[in-house]
Amino acid sequence: MPSHSNPDVLLSFILLLIIASFTAYYANRKGRNPLLWFVIGILLGIFAPLILLFLSPHKGDTAQNGKLTIKVSNPDSSLLDLSQTSPQIELKPSEEDKLWYYLDQDHQQMGPVSLVALRELWNRGQLELNSYVWSNGMEEWQKVEELPELKKCLSKQ
């Protein structure tokens, strides 16, 4: 049975910590949990960053600087195709908690905001019939006037 000297064991442990730290850093860059991947790096050694290399970036919500960031599929106003209209959505009472994005008068994306905040913008005149809005479940940005249920909700006092 081979005996390992203390410097060999210490060097192996330090190398394992370096690999685990690199794995955690790389996982964080890919939007994954760095603490979990640090532990995986300790358990799997050099195989952990290799596994992470082949995983796609995480598509879910990510927390940055203590703020929740919601990634949306079509947030950029330059992606608007103004010549097409998509099917209209209907608002159900349970969807009043849904978060909305809107384009301000300068066509800058704003949000997410609640329906209550959207209604306040409507009442202040900062949101109009020709303003574009988007929410989860919509294919693309649409004008408020194209969404009769939303228009009705915004008109309620």
mmCIF file of the C-alpha atoms, coordinates in Angstrom:
data_MODEL
# 
_entry.id   MODEL 
# 
loop_
_atom_site.group_PDB 
_atom_site.id 
_atom_site.type_symbol 
_atom_site.label_atom_id 
_atom_site.label_alt_id 
_atom_site.label_comp_id 
_atom_site.label_asym_id 
_atom_site.label_entity_id 
_atom_site.label_seq_id 
_atom_site.pdbx_PDB_ins_code 
_atom_site.Cartn_x 
_atom_site.Cartn_y 
_atom_site.Cartn_z 
_atom_site.occupancy 
_atom_site.B_iso_or_equiv 
_atom_site.pdbx_formal_charge 
_atom_site.auth_seq_id 
_atom_site.auth_comp_id 
_atom_site.auth_asym_id 
_atom_site.auth_atom_id 
_atom_site.pdbx_PDB_model_num 
ATOM 1   C CA . MET A 1 1   ? 0.000   0.000  0.000   1.00 0.00 ? 1   MET A CA 1 
ATOM 2   C CA . PRO A 1 2   ? 1.592   3.281  -1.092  1.00 0.00 ? 2   PRO A CA 1 
ATOM 3   C CA . SER A 1 3   ? 2.007   5.930  1.534   1.00 0.00 ? 3   SER A CA 1 
ATOM 4   C CA . HIS A 1 4   ? 1.347   9.569  0.736   1.00 0.00 ? 4   HIS A CA 1 
ATOM 5   C CA . SER A 1 5   ? 3.385   12.262 2.298   1.00 0.00 ? 5   SER A CA 1 
ATOM 6   C CA . ASN A 1 6   ? 1.658   15.246 3.837   1.00 0.00 ? 6   ASN A CA 1 
ATOM 7   C CA . PRO A 1 7   ? 2.777   17.664 1.077   1.00 0.00 ? 7   PRO A CA 1 
ATOM 8   C CA . ASP A 1 8   ? 1.192   15.409 -1.607  1.00 0.00 ? 8   ASP A CA 1 
ATOM 9   C CA . VAL A 1 9   ? -2.153  15.271 0.216   1.00 0.00 ? 9   VAL A CA 1 
ATOM 10  C CA . LEU A 1 10  ? -2.096  19.014 0.871   1.00 0.00 ? 10  LEU A CA 1 
ATOM 11  C CA . LEU A 1 11  ? -1.264  19.761 -2.768  1.00 0.00 ? 11  LEU A CA 1 
ATOM 12  C CA . SER A 1 12  ? -4.114  17.490 -3.944  1.00 0.00 ? 12  SER A CA 1 
ATOM 13  C CA . PHE A 1 13  ? -6.546  19.216 -1.579  1.00 0.00 ? 13  PHE A CA 1 
ATOM 14  C CA . ILE A 1 14  ? -5.490  22.676 -2.785  1.00 0.00 ? 14  ILE A CA 1 
ATOM 15  C CA . LEU A 1 15  ? -5.853  21.583 -6.418  1.00 0.00 ? 15  LEU A CA 1 
ATOM 16  C CA . LEU A 1 16  ? -9.331  20.221 -5.673  1.00 0.00 ? 16  LEU A CA 1 
ATOM 17  C CA . LEU A 1 17  ? -10.335 23.541 -4.065  1.00 0.00 ? 17  LEU A CA 1 
ATOM 18  C CA . ILE A 1 18  ? -9.040  25.437 -7.110  1.00 0.00 ? 18  ILE A CA 1 
ATOM 19  C CA . ILE A 1 19  ? -11.060 23.207 -9.443  1.00 0.00 ? 19  ILE A CA 1 
ATOM 20  C CA . ALA A 1 20  ? -14.179 23.592 -7.261  1.00 0.00 ? 20  ALA A CA 1 
ATOM 21  C CA . SER A 1 21  ? -13.726 27.383 -7.149  1.00 0.00 ? 21  SER A CA 1 
ATOM 22  C CA . PHE A 1 22  ? -13.335 27.558 -10.918 1.00 0.00 ? 22  PHE A CA 1 
ATOM 23  C CA . THR A 1 23  ? -16.439 25.403 -11.325 1.00 0.00 ? 23  THR A CA 1 
ATOM 24  C CA . ALA A 1 24  ? -18.450 27.713 -9.029  1.00 0.00 ? 24  ALA A CA 1 
ATOM 25  C CA . TYR A 1 25  ? -17.241 30.802 -10.916 1.00 0.00 ? 25  TYR A CA 1 
ATOM 26  C CA . TYR A 1 26  ? -18.092 29.272 -14.293 1.00 0.00 ? 26  TYR A CA 1 
ATOM 27  C CA . ALA A 1 27  ? -21.491 28.096 -13.019 1.00 0.00 ? 27  ALA A CA 1 
ATOM 28  C CA . ASN A 1 28  ? -22.287 31.622 -11.836 1.00 0.00 ? 28  ASN A CA 1 
ATOM 29  C CA . ARG A 1 29  ? -21.407 32.996 -15.281 1.00 0.00 ? 29  ARG A CA 1 
ATOM 30  C CA . LYS A 1 30  ? -23.829 30.503 -16.818 1.00 0.00 ? 30  LYS A CA 1 
ATOM 31  C CA . GLY A 1 31  ? -26.631 31.549 -14.450 1.00 0.00 ? 31  GLY A CA 1 
ATOM 32  C CA . ARG A 1 32  ? -26.447 28.466 -12.267 1.00 0.00 ? 32  ARG A CA 1 
ATOM 33  C CA . ASN A 1 33  ? -26.104 28.068 -8.489  1.00 0.00 ? 33  ASN A CA 1 
ATOM 34  C CA . PRO A 1 34  ? -22.385 28.571 -7.684  1.00 0.00 ? 34  PRO A CA 1 
ATOM 35  C CA . LEU A 1 35  ? -22.559 26.994 -4.200  1.00 0.00 ? 35  LEU A CA 1 
ATOM 36  C CA . LEU A 1 36  ? -24.114 23.824 -5.577  1.00 0.00 ? 36  LEU A CA 1 
ATOM 37  C CA . TRP A 1 37  ? -21.513 23.645 -8.318  1.00 0.00 ? 37  TRP A CA 1 
ATOM 38  C CA . PHE A 1 38  ? -18.692 24.249 -5.823  1.00 0.00 ? 38  PHE A CA 1 
ATOM 39  C CA . VAL A 1 39  ? -19.814 21.123 -3.965  1.00 0.00 ? 39  VAL A CA 1 
ATOM 40  C CA . ILE A 1 40  ? -20.143 19.236 -7.255  1.00 0.00 ? 40  ILE A CA 1 
ATOM 41  C CA . GLY A 1 41  ? -16.620 20.427 -8.105  1.00 0.00 ? 41  GLY A CA 1 
ATOM 42  C CA . ILE A 1 42  ? -15.289 18.951 -4.867  1.00 0.00 ? 42  ILE A CA 1 
ATOM 43  C CA . LEU A 1 43  ? -17.107 15.660 -5.439  1.00 0.00 ? 43  LEU A CA 1 
ATOM 44  C CA . LEU A 1 44  ? -16.330 15.220 -9.134  1.00 0.00 ? 44  LEU A CA 1 
ATOM 45  C CA . GLY A 1 45  ? -13.047 17.098 -9.471  1.00 0.00 ? 45  GLY A CA 1 
ATOM 46  C CA . ILE A 1 46  ? -12.040 17.928 -13.027 1.00 0.00 ? 46  ILE A CA 1 
ATOM 47  C CA . PHE A 1 47  ? -15.246 16.340 -14.391 1.00 0.00 ? 47  PHE A CA 1 
ATOM 48  C CA . ALA A 1 48  ? -17.484 19.069 -12.884 1.00 0.00 ? 48  ALA A CA 1 
ATOM 49  C CA . PRO A 1 49  ? -16.298 21.942 -15.125 1.00 0.00 ? 49  PRO A CA 1 
ATOM 50  C CA . LEU A 1 50  ? -16.410 19.587 -18.103 1.00 0.00 ? 50  LEU A CA 1 
ATOM 51  C CA . ILE A 1 51  ? -20.043 18.746 -17.360 1.00 0.00 ? 51  ILE A CA 1 
ATOM 52  C CA . LEU A 1 52  ? -20.827 22.432 -16.900 1.00 0.00 ? 52  LEU A CA 1 
ATOM 53  C CA . LEU A 1 53  ? -19.155 23.202 -20.215 1.00 0.00 ? 53  LEU A CA 1 
ATOM 54  C CA . PHE A 1 54  ? -21.780 21.161 -22.055 1.00 0.00 ? 54  PHE A CA 1 
ATOM 55  C CA . LEU A 1 55  ? -24.777 22.558 -20.155 1.00 0.00 ? 55  LEU A CA 1 
ATOM 56  C CA . SER A 1 56  ? -26.587 25.453 -21.757 1.00 0.00 ? 56  SER A CA 1 
ATOM 57  C CA . PRO A 1 57  ? -26.935 28.705 -19.812 1.00 0.00 ? 57  PRO A CA 1 
ATOM 58  C CA . HIS A 1 58  ? -29.779 28.631 -17.301 1.00 0.00 ? 58  HIS A CA 1 
ATOM 59  C CA . LYS A 1 59  ? -32.934 30.199 -18.787 1.00 0.00 ? 59  LYS A CA 1 
ATOM 60  C CA . GLY A 1 60  ? -34.817 30.828 -15.524 1.00 0.00 ? 60  GLY A CA 1 
ATOM 61  C CA . ASP A 1 61  ? -35.060 33.916 -13.390 1.00 0.00 ? 61  ASP A CA 1 
ATOM 62  C CA . THR A 1 62  ? -31.758 35.084 -11.995 1.00 0.00 ? 62  THR A CA 1 
ATOM 63  C CA . ALA A 1 63  ? -31.015 37.189 -8.957  1.00 0.00 ? 63  ALA A CA 1 
ATOM 64  C CA . GLN A 1 64  ? -28.416 39.912 -9.372  1.00 0.00 ? 64  GLN A CA 1 
ATOM 65  C CA . ASN A 1 65  ? -27.431 42.387 -6.682  1.00 0.00 ? 65  ASN A CA 1 
ATOM 66  C CA . GLY A 1 66  ? -30.385 41.299 -4.569  1.00 0.00 ? 66  GLY A CA 1 
ATOM 67  C CA . LYS A 1 67  ? -32.886 42.276 -7.288  1.00 0.00 ? 67  LYS A CA 1 
ATOM 68  C CA . LEU A 1 68  ? -35.003 39.819 -9.201  1.00 0.00 ? 68  LEU A CA 1 
ATOM 69  C CA . THR A 1 69  ? -34.454 40.023 -12.936 1.00 0.00 ? 69  THR A CA 1 
ATOM 70  C CA . ILE A 1 70  ? -37.068 38.511 -15.186 1.00 0.00 ? 70  ILE A CA 1 
ATOM 71  C CA . LYS A 1 71  ? -35.920 37.495 -18.602 1.00 0.00 ? 71  LYS A CA 1 
ATOM 72  C CA . VAL A 1 72  ? -38.534 37.921 -21.309 1.00 0.00 ? 72  VAL A CA 1 
ATOM 73  C CA . SER A 1 73  ? -38.541 36.423 -24.759 1.00 0.00 ? 73  SER A CA 1 
ATOM 74  C CA . ASN A 1 74  ? -39.160 39.639 -26.709 1.00 0.00 ? 74  ASN A CA 1 
ATOM 75  C CA . PRO A 1 75  ? -38.242 42.667 -24.587 1.00 0.00 ? 75  PRO A CA 1 
ATOM 76  C CA . ASP A 1 76  ? -36.532 44.757 -27.264 1.00 0.00 ? 76  ASP A CA 1 
ATOM 77  C CA . SER A 1 77  ? -38.629 47.395 -29.015 1.00 0.00 ? 77  SER A CA 1 
ATOM 78  C CA . SER A 1 78  ? -36.493 46.994 -32.142 1.00 0.00 ? 78  SER A CA 1 
ATOM 79  C CA . LEU A 1 79  ? -37.967 43.488 -32.529 1.00 0.00 ? 79  LEU A CA 1 
ATOM 80  C CA . LEU A 1 80  ? -41.464 44.890 -33.014 1.00 0.00 ? 80  LEU A CA 1 
ATOM 81  C CA . ASP A 1 81  ? -43.124 44.068 -36.292 1.00 0.00 ? 81  ASP A CA 1 
ATOM 82  C CA . LEU A 1 82  ? -45.734 46.794 -36.552 1.00 0.00 ? 82  LEU A CA 1 
ATOM 83  C CA . SER A 1 83  ? -47.303 45.355 -39.691 1.00 0.00 ? 83  SER A CA 1 
ATOM 84  C CA . GLN A 1 84  ? -48.572 42.174 -38.019 1.00 0.00 ? 84  GLN A CA 1 
ATOM 85  C CA . THR A 1 85  ? -51.074 41.589 -35.265 1.00 0.00 ? 85  THR A CA 1 
ATOM 86  C CA . SER A 1 86  ? -51.236 38.495 -33.117 1.00 0.00 ? 86  SER A CA 1 
ATOM 87  C CA . PRO A 1 87  ? -54.226 36.881 -31.422 1.00 0.00 ? 87  PRO A CA 1 
ATOM 88  C CA . GLN A 1 88  ? -55.712 38.940 -28.622 1.00 0.00 ? 88  GLN A CA 1 
ATOM 89  C CA . ILE A 1 89  ? -55.322 37.872 -25.021 1.00 0.00 ? 89  ILE A CA 1 
ATOM 90  C CA . GLU A 1 90  ? -58.019 37.828 -22.409 1.00 0.00 ? 90  GLU A CA 1 
ATOM 91  C CA . LEU A 1 91  ? -57.481 38.839 -18.821 1.00 0.00 ? 91  LEU A CA 1 
ATOM 92  C CA . LYS A 1 92  ? -58.983 36.575 -16.205 1.00 0.00 ? 92  LYS A CA 1 
ATOM 93  C CA . PRO A 1 93  ? -59.414 37.712 -12.599 1.00 0.00 ? 93  PRO A CA 1 
ATOM 94  C CA . SER A 1 94  ? -56.569 35.407 -11.551 1.00 0.00 ? 94  SER A CA 1 
ATOM 95  C CA . GLU A 1 95  ? -54.240 37.149 -14.012 1.00 0.00 ? 95  GLU A CA 1 
ATOM 96  C CA . GLU A 1 96  ? -54.380 40.488 -12.211 1.00 0.00 ? 96  GLU A CA 1 
ATOM 97  C CA . ASP A 1 97  ? -51.096 39.508 -10.536 1.00 0.00 ? 97  ASP A CA 1 
ATOM 98  C CA . LYS A 1 98  ? -49.431 39.208 -13.943 1.00 0.00 ? 98  LYS A CA 1 
ATOM 99  C CA . LEU A 1 99  ? -46.460 41.470 -14.593 1.00 0.00 ? 99  LEU A CA 1 
ATOM 100 C CA . TRP A 1 100 ? -46.496 43.775 -17.609 1.00 0.00 ? 100 TRP A CA 1 
ATOM 101 C CA . TYR A 1 101 ? -43.876 45.567 -19.654 1.00 0.00 ? 101 TYR A CA 1 
ATOM 102 C CA . TYR A 1 102 ? -44.645 48.647 -21.705 1.00 0.00 ? 102 TYR A CA 1 
ATOM 103 C CA . LEU A 1 103 ? -42.895 51.038 -24.050 1.00 0.00 ? 103 LEU A CA 1 
ATOM 104 C CA . ASP A 1 104 ? -42.869 54.646 -22.881 1.00 0.00 ? 104 ASP A CA 1 
ATOM 105 C CA . GLN A 1 105 ? -43.234 57.657 -25.212 1.00 0.00 ? 105 GLN A CA 1 
ATOM 106 C CA . ASP A 1 106 ? -39.522 57.362 -26.127 1.00 0.00 ? 106 ASP A CA 1 
ATOM 107 C CA . HIS A 1 107 ? -40.030 53.667 -26.992 1.00 0.00 ? 107 HIS A CA 1 
ATOM 108 C CA . GLN A 1 108 ? -37.909 52.588 -24.022 1.00 0.00 ? 108 GLN A CA 1 
ATOM 109 C CA . GLN A 1 109 ? -38.902 49.321 -22.385 1.00 0.00 ? 109 GLN A CA 1 
ATOM 110 C CA . MET A 1 110 ? -40.247 49.839 -18.872 1.00 0.00 ? 110 MET A CA 1 
ATOM 111 C CA . GLY A 1 111 ? -41.337 47.289 -16.283 1.00 0.00 ? 111 GLY A CA 1 
ATOM 112 C CA . PRO A 1 112 ? -42.166 44.875 -15.013 1.00 0.00 ? 112 PRO A CA 1 
ATOM 113 C CA . VAL A 1 113 ? -45.195 46.508 -13.406 1.00 0.00 ? 113 VAL A CA 1 
ATOM 114 C CA . SER A 1 114 ? -48.431 45.150 -11.972 1.00 0.00 ? 114 SER A CA 1 
ATOM 115 C CA . LEU A 1 115 ? -51.837 45.741 -13.522 1.00 0.00 ? 115 LEU A CA 1 
ATOM 116 C CA . VAL A 1 116 ? -52.515 48.277 -10.757 1.00 0.00 ? 116 VAL A CA 1 
ATOM 117 C CA . ALA A 1 117 ? -49.369 50.232 -11.720 1.00 0.00 ? 117 ALA A CA 1 
ATOM 118 C CA . LEU A 1 118 ? -50.305 49.958 -15.397 1.00 0.00 ? 118 LEU A CA 1 
ATOM 119 C CA . ARG A 1 119 ? -53.739 51.415 -14.544 1.00 0.00 ? 119 ARG A CA 1 
ATOM 120 C CA . GLU A 1 120 ? -52.055 54.301 -12.682 1.00 0.00 ? 120 GLU A CA 1 
ATOM 121 C CA . LEU A 1 121 ? -49.899 55.025 -15.744 1.00 0.00 ? 121 LEU A CA 1 
ATOM 122 C CA . TRP A 1 122 ? -53.073 54.967 -17.837 1.00 0.00 ? 122 TRP A CA 1 
ATOM 123 C CA . ASN A 1 123 ? -54.803 57.436 -15.506 1.00 0.00 ? 123 ASN A CA 1 
ATOM 124 C CA . ARG A 1 124 ? -51.784 59.782 -15.621 1.00 0.00 ? 124 ARG A CA 1 
ATOM 125 C CA . GLY A 1 125 ? -51.737 59.677 -19.432 1.00 0.00 ? 125 GLY A CA 1 
ATOM 126 C CA . GLN A 1 126 ? -48.364 57.955 -19.600 1.00 0.00 ? 126 GLN A CA 1 
ATOM 127 C CA . LEU A 1 127 ? -49.969 54.891 -21.196 1.00 0.00 ? 127 LEU A CA 1 
ATOM 128 C CA . GLU A 1 128 ? -52.283 55.389 -24.169 1.00 0.00 ? 128 GLU A CA 1 
ATOM 129 C CA . LEU A 1 129 ? -54.274 53.316 -26.657 1.00 0.00 ? 129 LEU A CA 1 
ATOM 130 C CA . ASN A 1 130 ? -51.327 53.254 -29.078 1.00 0.00 ? 130 ASN A CA 1 
ATOM 131 C CA . SER A 1 131 ? -48.804 52.264 -26.371 1.00 0.00 ? 131 SER A CA 1 
ATOM 132 C CA . TYR A 1 132 ? -47.222 48.845 -26.739 1.00 0.00 ? 132 TYR A CA 1 
ATOM 133 C CA . VAL A 1 133 ? -47.448 46.317 -23.895 1.00 0.00 ? 133 VAL A CA 1 
ATOM 134 C CA . TRP A 1 134 ? -46.164 42.794 -23.361 1.00 0.00 ? 134 TRP A CA 1 
ATOM 135 C CA . SER A 1 135 ? -46.748 40.140 -20.723 1.00 0.00 ? 135 SER A CA 1 
ATOM 136 C CA . ASN A 1 136 ? -45.838 36.512 -20.232 1.00 0.00 ? 136 ASN A CA 1 
ATOM 137 C CA . GLY A 1 137 ? -47.882 34.347 -22.595 1.00 0.00 ? 137 GLY A CA 1 
ATOM 138 C CA . MET A 1 138 ? -48.025 36.909 -25.403 1.00 0.00 ? 138 MET A CA 1 
ATOM 139 C CA . GLU A 1 139 ? -46.291 36.144 -28.688 1.00 0.00 ? 139 GLU A CA 1 
ATOM 140 C CA . GLU A 1 140 ? -45.231 39.738 -29.303 1.00 0.00 ? 140 GLU A CA 1 
ATOM 141 C CA . TRP A 1 141 ? -45.742 43.323 -28.202 1.00 0.00 ? 141 TRP A CA 1 
ATOM 142 C CA . GLN A 1 142 ? -49.237 44.683 -28.888 1.00 0.00 ? 142 GLN A CA 1 
ATOM 143 C CA . LYS A 1 143 ? -50.974 48.035 -28.670 1.00 0.00 ? 143 LYS A CA 1 
ATOM 144 C CA . VAL A 1 144 ? -53.386 48.526 -25.783 1.00 0.00 ? 144 VAL A CA 1 
ATOM 145 C CA . GLU A 1 145 ? -56.162 49.184 -28.317 1.00 0.00 ? 145 GLU A CA 1 
ATOM 146 C CA . GLU A 1 146 ? -55.633 45.656 -29.718 1.00 0.00 ? 146 GLU A CA 1 
ATOM 147 C CA . LEU A 1 147 ? -56.317 44.123 -26.292 1.00 0.00 ? 147 LEU A CA 1 
ATOM 148 C CA . PRO A 1 148 ? -59.957 44.869 -25.398 1.00 0.00 ? 148 PRO A CA 1 
ATOM 149 C CA . GLU A 1 149 ? -59.827 43.048 -22.051 1.00 0.00 ? 149 GLU A CA 1 
ATOM 150 C CA . LEU A 1 150 ? -56.751 44.981 -20.957 1.00 0.00 ? 150 LEU A CA 1 
ATOM 151 C CA . LYS A 1 151 ? -58.301 48.223 -22.192 1.00 0.00 ? 151 LYS A CA 1 
ATOM 152 C CA . LYS A 1 152 ? -61.406 47.466 -20.125 1.00 0.00 ? 152 LYS A CA 1 
ATOM 153 C CA . CYS A 1 153 ? -59.284 46.703 -17.030 1.00 0.00 ? 153 CYS A CA 1 
ATOM 154 C CA . LEU A 1 154 ? -57.320 49.925 -17.447 1.00 0.00 ? 154 LEU A CA 1 
ATOM 155 C CA . SER A 1 155 ? -60.483 51.993 -17.778 1.00 0.00 ? 155 SER A CA 1 
ATOM 156 C CA . LYS A 1 156 ? -61.857 50.726 -14.453 1.00 0.00 ? 156 LYS A CA 1 
ATOM 157 C CA . GLN A 1 157 ? -61.453 53.212 -11.618 1.00 0.00 ? 157 GLN A CA 1 
# 
